[in-house]
């Protein structure tokens, strides 16, 4: 049964109409709303959650939805739901509009939404835009900028990449630092390994420590494996020591070099014999 969608320019919000929309949306593929119905329905509800779902469904229609989203933006402005939907269309016109808004509103509220909506064009986004996003204080802006940087993580020198990530790695929120470490683990440069190892050695909060150890383990180079051994005696938290041991035991590619380094650590008195033997055994 079709929804009673009247002229969107004159329809008043209605709880009855909202209920009918939710019911129709719940039927999903069995009775999907057309692009024109989604567009009309967006203008007939004042419910933010319903508008979010309607915009997402419209954005999922791909490039063909862009002209309809343009109409909605002209009427309602760059509402968050519409901004997110624009990114979903992957239409060049939507990208250009998002970039235009960013240039005009870089320091205004809602810039984080613009960054997040540019995700599917990450490889094409100007690095200066990403750098500006990483410099912003909002958690959402930094996380969105990190997602964009993932597409360009191999385009920068290690020094440039670390400069870009410096605000993230100094962020007081663990989840932001963890996201930065997970990005850096995609590089094996000596400077990156040293930076991650130093973060682990500074005894950060448990989520950051574990992420730093995992990053060194994931890099999997000889330098990162030796960096893990270098943290023996510097990670004092028991849970951190267990996480460190797991990462050391997983470094099978550099077994002989690690055996030498573990022997050196044992001789220096920073590693007891029982732990050394355990680290040289395969886990499980």
Buried (B, 14 or more C-beta within 10 A) or exposed (E): EEBEBEEBEEBEEBEEBBEBBBEBBEEEEEEBBEBEBBBBBBBBBEBEEBBBBBBBBBBEBEEEBBEBBBEBBEBEEBBBBBBBBBBBBBBEBBBEBBBEBBEEEBEEEBBBBBBBBBBBBBEEBEBEBBBBBBBBEEBBBBBBBBBBBBBBBEEBEBEEBBEBBBBBBEBEEBBBBBBBBBBBBBBBBEEBBBBBBEBBBEBBEEEBBBBBBBBBBBBBBBBBBBBBBBBBBBBEBEEBBEBBBBBBBBBEEBEEBBEEBBEEBBEEEBBEEEBBEEBBEEEE
